[in-house]
Amino acid sequence: MTAVRDVADVPRTAWRNGAGWTRELGAGTAASSTKAVSWRLSLADITGPCSFSIFPGMWRWSTVLAGPPLRLRLGPGHERTVARGVVDYSGEWHVTARPVDDTDGPAAAVEVLNLMVTTGGAGRLERVAVAPGAELPLSPDTVAVVVVRGQVTLGGTRLGAGCLATDARPGALAAVAAPASCVVVGVNP
């Protein structure tokens, strides 16, 4: 059965290093016949320059859901700007981030969806467009879906922007009346 909640209703907690705030959207274990991997999905609010918490033994994927692009420094000489794409990196790296805004004033807040999976497992943050009248089947490794824009149905349940669906397998996404945008989260040992 699909569990649904509004992301805004999830309480915020301080980052491990105290430099920011996050909402834990889900966590669990994905298992195969040979191994299991732990995962955690969260939504971080980034309002200015900061350093990410370090998570030894984890691999991370990040994508911007709302706000301006985010500039990540992943080590000396390794910078990436994330707008609507996905970047992956080691949880053991010292990572700094700052919102990038073209205005002269302070940058707007950025909402960043983060997936962490124990090293050796495979994770996936996949941004998908869902067209009206079409169904998008979810793969067996799907652990969550976050609706970014528009409305979709999943297993007969209507989800609007800002909704999180977990336990979404098996199922297919279908847009309601207008195109929609979602992030599909997958974890595979």
ABEGO torsion letter per residue (X at the ends): XBBBBBAAABBBBBBAAGABBBBBAEBEBBBBAABBBBBBBBBBBBABBBBBBBBBGBBBBBBBABEBBBBBBAEBGBBBBBBABBBBBBAABBBBBBBBBABABBBBBBBBBBBBBBBGBBBBBBBBBBBBGBBBBBBAABABBBBABEBBBBGGBBBBBGBBBBGAOBEBBBBBGBBBBBBBBBBBX
